[in-house]
């Protein structure tokens, strides 16, 4: 079982290398431009994707590999009071879009993470981010889902398996953070 899982991971990783390197480089440029311009990176996802959003935000506000100044990375998945009040008053599908409406500024980068590309709360957040004149980056899988039409760039991990998609999302997140580290 162990070797099969490792080989499955390796197969998807090779596919990412073969097909997504250019998109990941573009995403790195989006992230570094955002930081160089003094803007924020806001992230959201559900479940494991929420954990990935929090992980990437923490790498920005804390540090990734090297010591550098703290950077504005905000996971919209962490404020339970905001999430529960928005869900109660507006519905769960609006917990991220309402926070973006309150926190985002033109030039910020919103990163929405959804393995299916069809999570309604993430889709709503992309629409709000566009209204707020933010850049938008999607991390998805399968066929990219409805996120395809809502993102400036949607990086679609070529796999139908949630675990493989999530493994690549955090790898891509780390590559983004490395690009930011390289600025300092």
Secondary structure by P-SEA (a helix, b strand, c coil): caaaaaaaaaaaaaaaaaccaaaaaaaaaaaaaaaaabbbbbbcccaaaaaaaaaaaaaaaccccccccccccccccccaaaaaaaaaccccccaaaaaaaacccccbbbbbbbcccccaaaaaaaaaaaaabbbbbbbbcccccccccccccccccccccaaaaaaaaaaaaaaaaaaaaaac
